[in-house]
Amino acid sequence: MTLDSFFTFFALAISPVVAVIFVSLLWFKRDPVSQPSIVAAIPLGLSSIAILLGQSAFLLLHTFNEIATQKTAGLRAVISGLLRAQRPLIWGLLDFAVCLVIVFLVSGALRFSRDEDTPLIHAYVSLPALIVTAAVLVVLFLMVYMQFGTVDLVMKIVDTHRNHELVSQYGTVSPGYFAAAISSRLVAIFFLSHLEFFALLIAGALDLFWRQKQNSRQAFATVLTLGAFVGCGVSALSELGFVDYLRHVR
């Protein structure tokens, strides 16, 4: 696992910090209305994935630049760069999922010990804040799959066992076409990840502070929470499968 980057350490620390803060607030705030919604922890924790997406795109661009300048092209050089870029993203997804489970379990345990009748997942949050959160999360997961598709395209080019997939999908095109397509995607992911990071922080802040205490939207909150679980689970499994494939190819 590549952990030699400040941004990797910073990103992997975000979800545990969010979990500690939310567990503390749930512990000290006895009134269910004043407790923070679990929904707010989702965008705040997933802001780490935006950082790791940007780092992954940067590492891939750096890898291709080194290959071009040092003339070290080859399957081994490409796969080493791909592994270095993908592994932190996988650990970030798993890190977030574990921390969200901890917050969820602590919230449930505290409600049970206090004999509270409120739903396990509740959100005294304004409807616009929840809609913004849902939209931002959808964009984040689309970016994850865009990055995965870009890396998969690189493997179709360099792995001779998958060249037939490339031909059936794109036909006969020049290498310059693929270079331009891959570079443009990585640059787009790099810059969009910065915007997505701030969007996730804003969405989390809205869920924390834009509250409507007379109306608990637990149904919407449940959908968002389960959606985050499923999205992170599918993304993590996809990335794990992809890295396992890269390791065997190498």
Beta strands, then each sheet from edge to edge (+ up, - down):
end
